[in-house]
Amino acid sequence: MSCDLAVWEGERPADDAAAARCLSDLYDRFIDTEEPAVPPAERIAAFVAVLLERWPDVTEGDDDASPWSTAPLIGEARGPFIYFPVRWRMADETSVHVADVPSSISLNCFDPQARKLRP
């Protein structure tokens, strides 16, 4: 079991409902499409690099140490957007850290389960 998080470039949505609509649009445009995958944008790649400094990809080292449910984590990124699963047992600790990183590099973080912008 896992929980999902979404991070993207752009202006901060006005509220949680606007963020949910933005997530839906980005998901349709970059994930749920027949088009070839778009390489990650520079800030999204930097975001993933910061996450991997703290926790390695599942394929590296001890799989129990990583909160990511898929690998490589950068493989979940498309253009200005990344939508990725986190192992349920590590979701609380991981989501707190994940939510702190985007604000430091001007990205938005959204929790689809709670339907809320983070932090």
DRENTORKOL-3810 file (N, C-alpha, C; in nm, 4 decimals):
REM DRENTORKOL-3810
@n.u->0.0847; n.v->-0.1170; n.w->0.0000; ca.u->0.0000; ca.v->0.0000; ca.w->0.0000; c.u->0.0896; c.v->0.1238; c.w->0.0000
@n.u->0.0432; n.v->0.2285; n.w->-0.0672; ca.u->0.1204; ca.v->0.3520; ca.w->-0.0741; c.u->0.0276; c.v->0.4721; c.w->-0.0729
@n.u->0.0876; n.v->0.5876; n.w->-0.0533; ca.u->0.0139; ca.v->0.7127; ca.w->-0.0712; c.u->0.0872; c.v->0.7897; c.w->-0.1800
@n.u->0.0177; n.v->0.8793; n.w->-0.2445; ca.u->0.0765; ca.v->0.9544; ca.w->-0.3546; c.u->0.0975; c.v->1.0991; c.w->-0.3161
@n.u->0.1969; n.v->1.1603; n.w->-0.3796; ca.u->0.2219; ca.v->1.3028; ca.w->-0.3659; c.u->0.2442; c.v->1.3599; c.w->-0.5049
@n.u->0.2087; n.v->1.4855; n.w->-0.5219; ca.u->0.2271; ca.v->1.5535; ca.w->-0.6497; c.u->0.3011; c.v->1.6839; c.w->-0.6251
@n.u->0.3972; n.v->1.7126; n.w->-0.7115; ca.u->0.4754; ca.v->1.8362; ca.w->-0.7030; c.u->0.4846; c.v->1.8925; c.w->-0.8434
@n.u->0.4683; n.v->2.0265; n.w->-0.8547; ca.u->0.4764; ca.v->2.0873; ca.w->-0.9872; c.u->0.5230; c.v->2.2318; c.w->-0.9801
@n.u->0.5717; n.v->2.2773; n.w->-1.0947; ca.u->0.6115; ca.v->2.4163; ca.w->-1.1123; c.u->0.4876; c.v->2.5008; c.w->-1.1380
@n.u->0.4985; n.v->2.6291; n.w->-1.1112; ca.u->0.3908; ca.v->2.7218; ca.w->-1.1429; c.u->0.3495; c.v->2.8031; c.w->-1.0235
@n.u->0.2598; n.v->2.8960; n.w->-1.0490; ca.u->0.2076; ca.v->2.9785; ca.w->-0.9407; c.u->0.1332; c.v->2.8912; c.w->-0.8410
@n.u->0.1405; n.v->2.9318; n.w->-0.7153; ca.u->0.0685; ca.v->2.8566; ca.w->-0.6123; c.u->-0.0815; c.v->2.8754; c.w->-0.6336
@n.u->-0.1557; n.v->2.7659; n.w->-0.6406; ca.u->-0.3014; ca.v->2.7775; ca.w->-0.6559; c.u->-0.3625; c.v->2.8540; c.w->-0.5382
@n.u->-0.4747; n.v->2.9182; n.w->-0.5634; ca.u->-0.5403; ca.v->3.0018; ca.w->-0.4629; c.u->-0.5892; c.v->2.9222; c.w->-0.3420
@n.u->-0.6288; n.v->2.7966; n.w->-0.3646; ca.u->-0.6803; ca.v->2.7147; ca.w->-0.2547; c.u->-0.6695; c.v->2.5671; c.w->-0.2934
@n.u->-0.7141; n.v->2.4805; n.w->-0.2033; ca.u->-0.7041; ca.v->2.3359; ca.w->-0.2261; c.u->-0.7841; c.v->2.2904; c.w->-0.3482
@n.u->-0.9003; n.v->2.3497; n.w->-0.3694; ca.u->-0.9829; ca.v->2.3119; ca.w->-0.4847; c.u->-0.9135; c.v->2.3485; c.w->-0.6155
@n.u->-0.8537; n.v->2.4657; n.w->-0.6195; ca.u->-0.7794; ca.v->2.5068; ca.w->-0.7403; c.u->-0.6586; c.v->2.4165; c.w->-0.7611
@n.u->-0.5949; n.v->2.3767; n.w->-0.6524; ca.u->-0.4801; ca.v->2.2861; ca.w->-0.6633; c.u->-0.5237; c.v->2.1500; c.w->-0.7161
@n.u->-0.6381; n.v->2.1009; n.w->-0.6711; ca.u->-0.6899; ca.v->1.9722; ca.w->-0.7197; c.u->-0.7175; c.v->1.9787; c.w->-0.8697
@n.u->-0.7729; n.v->2.0899; n.w->-0.9164; ca.u->-0.7977; ca.v->2.1062; ca.w->-1.0596; c.u->-0.6658; c.v->2.1121; c.w->-1.1371
@n.u->-0.5685; n.v->2.1832; n.w->-1.0818; ca.u->-0.4372; ca.v->2.1931; ca.w->-1.1457; c.u->-0.3725; c.v->2.0547; c.w->-1.1551
@n.u->-0.3794; n.v->1.9783; n.w->-1.0466; ca.u->-0.3260; ca.v->1.8421; ca.w->-1.0469; c.u->-0.3937; c.v->1.7586; c.w->-1.1544
@n.u->-0.5247; n.v->1.7658; n.w->-1.1624; ca.u->-0.5981; ca.v->1.6884; ca.w->-1.2620; c.u->-0.5539; c.v->1.7250; c.w->-1.4038
@n.u->-0.5400; n.v->1.8542; n.w->-1.4297; ca.u->-0.4961; ca.v->1.8998; ca.w->-1.5618; c.u->-0.3551; c.v->1.8498; c.w->-1.5934
@n.u->-0.2639; n.v->1.8632; n.w->-1.4966; ca.u->-0.1258; ca.v->1.8183; ca.w->-1.5175; c.u->-0.1187; c.v->1.6674; c.w->-1.5377
@n.u->-0.1956; n.v->1.5944; n.w->-1.4580; ca.u->-0.1968; ca.v->1.4484; ca.w->-1.4701; c.u->-0.2442; c.v->1.4076; c.w->-1.6091
@n.u->-0.3532; n.v->1.4673; n.w->-1.6549; ca.u->-0.4051; ca.v->1.4356; ca.w->-1.7881; c.u->-0.3045; c.v->1.4713; c.w->-1.8974
@n.u->-0.2383; n.v->1.5825; n.w->-1.8807; ca.u->-0.1455; ca.v->1.6321; ca.w->-1.9829; c.u->-0.0147; c.v->1.5544; c.w->-1.9883
@n.u->0.0388; n.v->1.5160; n.w->-1.8700; ca.u->0.1719; ca.v->1.4568; ca.w->-1.8673; c.u->0.1769; c.v->1.3075; c.w->-1.8329
@n.u->0.0780; n.v->1.2549; n.w->-1.7646; ca.u->0.0828; ca.v->1.1147; ca.w->-1.7216; c.u->-0.0153; c.v->1.0287; c.w->-1.8011
@n.u->-0.1396; n.v->1.0675; n.w->-1.8023; ca.u->-0.2451; ca.v->0.9890; ca.w->-1.8665; c.u->-0.2570; c.v->1.0292; c.w->-2.0135
@n.u->-0.1515; n.v->1.0029; n.w->-2.0888; ca.u->-0.1463; ca.v->1.0444; ca.w->-2.2281; c.u->-0.0757; c.v->0.9387; c.w->-2.3119
@n.u->-0.1026; n.v->0.9392; n.w->-2.4374; ca.u->-0.0357; ca.v->0.8490; ca.w->-2.5312; c.u->0.0931; c.v->0.9118; c.w->-2.5860
@n.u->0.1119; n.v->1.0401; n.w->-2.5572; ca.u->0.2296; ca.v->1.1121; ca.w->-2.6059; c.u->0.3563; c.v->1.0588; c.w->-2.5393
@n.u->0.4715; n.v->1.0720; n.w->-2.6064; ca.u->0.5980; ca.v->1.0312; ca.w->-2.5440; c.u->0.6232; c.v->1.1124; c.w->-2.4162
@n.u->0.6918; n.v->1.0512; n.w->-2.3220; ca.u->0.7219; ca.v->1.1181; ca.w->-2.1952; c.u->0.8084; c.v->1.2415; c.w->-2.2198
@n.u->0.7747; n.v->1.3478; n.w->-2.1495; ca.u->0.8505; ca.v->1.4719; ca.w->-2.1554; c.u->0.9597; c.v->1.4645; c.w->-2.0486
@n.u->1.0848; n.v->1.4960; n.w->-2.0826; ca.u->1.1914; ca.v->1.4925; ca.w->-1.9810; c.u->1.1609; c.v->1.5878; c.w->-1.8657
@n.u->1.2070; n.v->1.5554; n.w->-1.7453; ca.u->1.1791; ca.v->1.6416; ca.w->-1.6301; c.u->1.2389; c.v->1.7813; c.w->-1.6478
@n.u->1.1632; n.v->1.8808; n.w->-1.6029; ca.u->1.2122; ca.v->2.0174; ca.w->-1.6006; c.u->1.3262; c.v->2.0275; c.w->-1.4988
@n.u->1.4076; n.v->2.1297; n.w->-1.5131; ca.u->1.5267; ca.v->2.1456; ca.w->-1.4281; c.u->1.4928; c.v->2.1506; c.w->-1.2784
@n.u->1.3910; n.v->2.2268; n.w->-1.2408; ca.u->1.3564; ca.v->2.2362; ca.w->-1.0979; c.u->1.2978; c.v->2.1062; c.w->-1.0445
@n.u->1.2253; n.v->2.0329; n.w->-1.1269; ca.u->1.1731; ca.v->1.9028; ca.w->-1.0839; c.u->1.2884; c.v->1.8049; c.w->-1.0644
@n.u->1.3840; n.v->1.8059; n.w->-1.1557; ca.u->1.5025; ca.v->1.7197; ca.w->-1.1407; c.u->1.5805; c.v->1.7574; c.w->-1.0154
@n.u->1.5917; n.v->1.8862; n.w->-0.9860; ca.u->1.6608; ca.v->1.9305; ca.w->-0.8644; c.u->1.5858; c.v->1.8848; c.w->-0.7399
@n.u->1.4537; n.v->1.8912; n.w->-0.7437; ca.u->1.3704; ca.v->1.8439; ca.w->-0.6338; c.u->1.3953; c.v->1.6954; c.w->-0.6069
@n.u->1.3938; n.v->1.6160; n.w->-0.7133; ca.u->1.4182; ca.v->1.4722; ca.w->-0.6983; c.u->1.5584; c.v->1.4473; c.w->-0.6427
@n.u->1.6570; n.v->1.5220; n.w->-0.6886; ca.u->1.7937; ca.v->1.5063; ca.w->-0.6384; c.u->1.8011; c.v->1.5322; c.w->-0.4878
@n.u->1.7293; n.v->1.6334; n.w->-0.4404; ca.u->1.7272; ca.v->1.6627; ca.w->-0.2964; c.u->1.6635; c.v->1.5466; c.w->-0.2205
@n.u->1.5544; n.v->1.4924; n.w->-0.2722; ca.u->1.4909; ca.v->1.3784; ca.w->-0.2052; c.u->1.5843; c.v->1.2586; c.w->-0.1992
@n.u->1.6562; n.v->1.2344; n.w->-0.3083; ca.u->1.7453; ca.v->1.1179; ca.w->-0.3140; c.u->1.8698; c.v->1.1352; c.w->-0.2270
@n.u->1.9019; n.v->1.2585; n.w->-0.1898; ca.u->2.0114; ca.v->1.2800; ca.w->-0.0948; c.u->1.9737; c.v->1.2250; c.w->0.0422
@n.u->1.8472; n.v->1.2352; n.w->0.0763; ca.u->1.8009; ca.v->1.1864; ca.w->0.2061; c.u->1.7684; c.v->1.0376; c.w->0.2035
@n.u->1.6969; n.v->0.9937; n.w->0.0991; ca.u->1.6580; ca.v->0.8534; ca.w->0.0863; c.u->1.6928; c.v->0.8061; c.w->-0.0538
@n.u->1.7635; n.v->0.6952; n.w->-0.0656; ca.u->1.8016; ca.v->0.6455; ca.w->-0.1982; c.u->1.6833; c.v->0.5865; c.w->-0.2736
@n.u->1.7038; n.v->0.5698; n.w->-0.4028; ca.u->1.6046; ca.v->0.4969; ca.w->-0.4818; c.u->1.5913; c.v->0.3557; c.w->-0.4258
@n.u->1.4790; n.v->0.2932; n.w->-0.4515; ca.u->1.4535; ca.v->0.1572; ca.w->-0.4050; c.u->1.5600; c.v->0.0618; c.w->-0.4573
@n.u->1.6129; n.v->0.0854; n.w->-0.5750; ca.u->1.7101; ca.v->-0.0045; ca.w->-0.6356; c.u->1.8494; c.v->0.0086; c.w->-0.5767
@n.u->1.8731; n.v->0.1133; n.w->-0.4970; ca.u->2.0047; ca.v->0.1355; ca.w->-0.4393; c.u->2.0084; c.v->0.0916; c.w->-0.2936
@n.u->2.1060; n.v->0.0072; n.w->-0.2585; ca.u->2.1260; ca.v->-0.0289; ca.w->-0.1194; c.u->2.0116; c.v->-0.1065; c.w->-0.0595
@n.u->1.9781; n.v->-0.0724; n.w->0.0638; ca.u->1.8757; ca.v->-0.1409; ca.w->0.1411; c.u->1.7369; c.v->-0.0896; c.w->0.1037
@n.u->1.6574; n.v->-0.1747; n.w->0.0398; ca.u->1.5236; ca.v->-0.1345; ca.w->-0.0038; c.u->1.4343; c.v->-0.0904; c.w->0.1119
@n.u->1.4572; n.v->-0.1433; n.w->0.2324; ca.u->1.3756; ca.v->-0.1053; ca.w->0.3476; c.u->1.4018; c.v->0.0371; c.w->0.3934
@n.u->1.5148; n.v->0.0955; n.w->0.3513; ca.u->1.5496; ca.v->0.2313; ca.w->0.3923; c.u->1.4825; c.v->0.3359; c.w->0.3044
@n.u->1.4312; n.v->0.2961; n.w->0.1921; ca.u->1.3736; ca.v->0.3908; ca.w->0.0973; c.u->1.2222; c.v->0.3984; c.w->0.1110
@n.u->1.1676; n.v->0.5201; n.w->0.1114; ca.u->1.0217; ca.v->0.5340; ca.w->0.1178; c.u->0.9536; c.v->0.5255; c.w->-0.0183
@n.u->1.0318; n.v->0.5265; n.w->-0.1250; ca.u->0.9715; ca.v->0.5311; ca.w->-0.2586; c.u->0.9159; c.v->0.3952; c.w->-0.2978
@n.u->0.8017; n.v->0.3959; n.w->-0.3609; ca.u->0.7384; ca.v->0.2713; ca.w->-0.4041; c.u->0.7792; c.v->0.2310; c.w->-0.5448
@n.u->0.8409; n.v->0.3208; n.w->-0.6182; ca.u->0.8855; ca.v->0.2921; ca.w->-0.7539; c.u->1.0289; c.v->0.3409; c.w->-0.7710
@n.u->1.0940; n.v->0.2869; n.w->-0.8705; ca.u->1.2318; ca.v->0.3292; ca.w->-0.8988; c.u->1.2562; c.v->0.3237; c.w->-1.0484
@n.u->1.3362; n.v->0.4106; n.w->-1.0999; ca.u->1.3941; ca.v->0.5223; ca.w->-1.0276; c.u->1.2903; c.v->0.6319; c.w->-1.0047
@n.u->1.3076; n.v->0.7070; n.w->-0.8978; ca.u->1.2120; ca.v->0.8120; ca.w->-0.8650; c.u->1.2011; c.v->0.9151; c.w->-0.9771
@n.u->1.3107; n.v->0.9494; n.w->-1.0384; ca.u->1.3090; ca.v->1.0475; ca.w->-1.1474; c.u->1.2221; c.v->0.9987; c.w->-1.2640
@n.u->1.2016; n.v->0.8688; n.w->-1.2734; ca.u->1.1176; ca.v->0.8128; ca.w->-1.3790; c.u->0.9711; c.v->0.8525; c.w->-1.3673
@n.u->0.9312; n.v->0.9040; n.w->-1.2513; ca.u->0.7934; ca.v->0.9497; ca.w->-1.2310; c.u->0.7742; c.v->1.0944; c.w->-1.2761
@n.u->0.8839; n.v->1.1643; n.w->-1.3056; ca.u->0.8772; ca.v->1.3060; ca.w->-1.3416; c.u->0.8508; c.v->1.3235; c.w->-1.4910
@n.u->0.7668; n.v->1.4203; n.w->-1.5215; ca.u->0.7345; ca.v->1.4548; ca.w->-1.6598; c.u->0.7275; c.v->1.6067; c.w->-1.6700
@n.u->0.8177; n.v->1.6655; n.w->-1.7434; ca.u->0.8162; ca.v->1.8101; ca.w->-1.7600; c.u->0.8163; c.v->1.8804; c.w->-1.6256
@n.u->0.7184; n.v->1.9691; n.w->-1.6019; ca.u->0.7137; ca.v->2.0472; ca.w->-1.4789; c.u->0.6390; c.v->1.9782; c.w->-1.3647
@n.u->0.6266; n.v->1.8457; n.w->-1.3706; ca.u->0.5352; ca.v->1.7734; ca.w->-1.2823; c.u->0.5941; c.v->1.6385; c.w->-1.2420
@n.u->0.5719; n.v->1.6012; n.w->-1.1155; ca.u->0.6038; ca.v->1.4658; ca.w->-1.0710; c.u->0.4907; c.v->1.4187; c.w->-0.9796
@n.u->0.4460; n.v->1.2974; n.w->-1.0057; ca.u->0.3403; ca.v->1.2329; ca.w->-0.9275; c.u->0.3976; c.v->1.0988; c.w->-0.8866
@n.u->0.4161; n.v->1.0792; n.w->-0.7562; ca.u->0.4897; ca.v->0.9597; ca.w->-0.7143; c.u->0.4318; c.v->0.8970; c.w->-0.5881
@n.u->0.4458; n.v->0.7642; n.w->-0.5772; ca.u->0.3961; ca.v->0.6923; ca.w->-0.4611; c.u->0.5033; c.v->0.6788; c.w->-0.3533
@n.u->0.4555; n.v->0.6825; n.w->-0.2287; ca.u->0.5404; ca.v->0.6656; ca.w->-0.1105; c.u->0.4870; c.v->0.5468; c.w->-0.0326
@n.u->0.5775; n.v->0.4636; n.w->0.0162; ca.u->0.5343; ca.v->0.3489; ca.w->0.0967; c.u->0.4535; c.v->0.3961; c.w->0.2166
@n.u->0.3432; n.v->0.3304; n.w->0.2399; ca.u->0.2502; ca.v->0.3712; ca.w->0.3448; c.u->0.3181; c.v->0.3783; c.w->0.4810
@n.u->0.4004; n.v->0.2810; n.w->0.5144; ca.u->0.4615; ca.v->0.2761; ca.w->0.6471; c.u->0.5582; c.v->0.3907; c.w->0.6721
@n.u->0.6021; n.v->0.4584; n.w->0.5664; ca.u->0.6936; ca.v->0.5713; ca.w->0.5814; c.u->0.6294; c.v->0.7025; c.w->0.5365
@n.u->0.4998; n.v->0.6998; n.w->0.5122; ca.u->0.4314; ca.v->0.8150; ca.w->0.4524; c.u->0.4353; c.v->0.9397; c.w->0.5396
@n.u->0.4152; n.v->0.9270; n.w->0.6694; ca.u->0.4116; ca.v->1.0460; ca.w->0.7555; c.u->0.5453; c.v->1.1194; c.w->0.7539
@n.u->0.6520; n.v->1.0481; n.w->0.7843; ca.u->0.7850; ca.v->1.1096; ca.w->0.7875; c.u->0.8239; c.v->1.1650; c.w->0.6501
@n.u->0.7996; n.v->1.0870; n.w->0.5487; ca.u->0.8387; ca.v->1.1266; ca.w->0.4139; c.u->0.7601; c.v->1.2465; c.w->0.3657
@n.u->0.6290; n.v->1.2476; n.w->0.3871; ca.u->0.5477; ca.v->1.3574; ca.w->0.3352; c.u->0.5833; c.v->1.4901; c.w->0.4005
@n.u->0.6244; n.v->1.4887; n.w->0.5265; ca.u->0.6665; ca.v->1.6125; ca.w->0.5930; c.u->0.7908; c.v->1.6679; c.w->0.5232
@n.u->0.8877; n.v->1.5821; n.w->0.4986; ca.u->1.0107; ca.v->1.6266; ca.w->0.4315; c.u->0.9812; c.v->1.6687; c.w->0.2875
@n.u->0.9056; n.v->1.5883; n.w->0.2168; ca.u->0.8731; ca.v->1.6189; ca.w->0.0774; c.u->0.8020; c.v->1.7537; c.w->0.0677
@n.u->0.7135; n.v->1.7839; n.w->0.1603; ca.u->0.6393; ca.v->1.9106; ca.w->0.1570; c.u->0.7286; c.v->2.0305; c.w->0.1852
@n.u->0.8345; n.v->2.0123; n.w->0.2624; ca.u->0.9254; ca.v->2.1230; ca.w->0.2933; c.u->1.0151; c.v->2.1590; c.w->0.1756
@n.u->1.0564; n.v->2.0618; n.w->0.0986; ca.u->1.1520; ca.v->2.0862; ca.w->-0.0098; c.u->1.0951; c.v->2.1748; c.w->-0.1202
@n.u->0.9745; n.v->2.1507; n.w->-0.1724; ca.u->0.9252; ca.v->2.2327; ca.w->-0.2836; c.u->0.9184; c.v->2.3814; c.w->-0.2541
@n.u->0.8795; n.v->2.4179; n.w->-0.1326; ca.u->0.8682; ca.v->2.5602; ca.w->-0.1025; c.u->1.0032; c.v->2.6296; c.w->-0.1096
@n.u->1.1105; n.v->2.5559; n.w->-0.0846; ca.u->1.2440; ca.v->2.6167; ca.w->-0.0900; c.u->1.2920; c.v->2.6367; c.w->-0.2335
@n.u->1.2299; n.v->2.5689; n.w->-0.3302; ca.u->1.2709; ca.v->2.5869; ca.w->-0.4701; c.u->1.1525; c.v->2.6252; c.w->-0.5587
@n.u->1.0546; n.v->2.6920; n.w->-0.4980; ca.u->0.9389; ca.v->2.7493; ca.w->-0.5692; c.u->0.8584; c.v->2.6459; c.w->-0.6478
@n.u->0.8235; n.v->2.5368; n.w->-0.5809; ca.u->0.7363; ca.v->2.4350; ca.w->-0.6389; c.u->0.6143; c.v->2.4181; c.w->-0.5495
@n.u->0.5104; n.v->2.3605; n.w->-0.6028; ca.u->0.3890; ca.v->2.3314; ca.w->-0.5280; c.u->0.3859; c.v->2.1844; c.w->-0.4900
@n.u->0.3349; n.v->2.1545; n.w->-0.3711; ca.u->0.3198; ca.v->2.0159; ca.w->-0.3266; c.u->0.1743; c.v->1.9953; c.w->-0.2881
@n.u->0.1176; n.v->1.8837; n.w->-0.3351; ca.u->-0.0233; ca.v->1.8538; ca.w->-0.3117; c.u->-0.0372; c.v->1.7095; c.w->-0.2673
@n.u->-0.1197; n.v->1.6883; n.w->-0.1655; ca.u->-0.1513; ca.v->1.5542; ca.w->-0.1164; c.u->-0.2869; c.v->1.5153; c.w->-0.1739
@n.u->-0.2902; n.v->1.4272; n.w->-0.2748; ca.u->-0.4174; ca.v->1.3891; ca.w->-0.3377; c.u->-0.5127; c.v->1.3144; c.w->-0.2449
@n.u->-0.4603; n.v->1.2407; n.w->-0.1470; ca.u->-0.5477; ca.v->1.1679; ca.w->-0.0556; c.u->-0.6249; c.v->1.2649; c.w->0.0332
@n.u->-0.5561; n.v->1.3663; n.w->0.0845; ca.u->-0.6207; ca.v->1.4655; ca.w->0.1712; c.u->-0.6815; c.v->1.5790; c.w->0.0889
@n.u->-0.6465; n.v->1.5856; n.w->-0.0398; ca.u->-0.6905; ca.v->1.6916; ca.w->-0.1306; c.u->-0.6534; c.v->1.8293; c.w->-0.0758
@n.u->-0.5242; n.v->1.8386; n.w->-0.0333; ca.u->-0.4745; ca.v->1.9625; ca.w->0.0273; c.u->-0.3357; c.v->1.9970; c.w->-0.0241
@n.u->-0.3149; n.v->2.1276; n.w->-0.0406; ca.u->-0.1814; ca.v->2.1784; ca.w->-0.0685; c.u->-0.0960; c.v->2.1579; c.w->0.0563
@n.u->0.0319; n.v->2.1290; n.w->0.0357; ca.u->0.1256; ca.v->2.1157; ca.w->0.1454; c.u->0.2317; c.v->2.2211; c.w->0.1269
@n.u->0.2985; n.v->2.2758; n.w->0.2236; ca.u->0.2573; ca.v->2.2739; ca.w->0.3643; c.u->0.1422; c.v->2.3677; c.w->0.3852
END
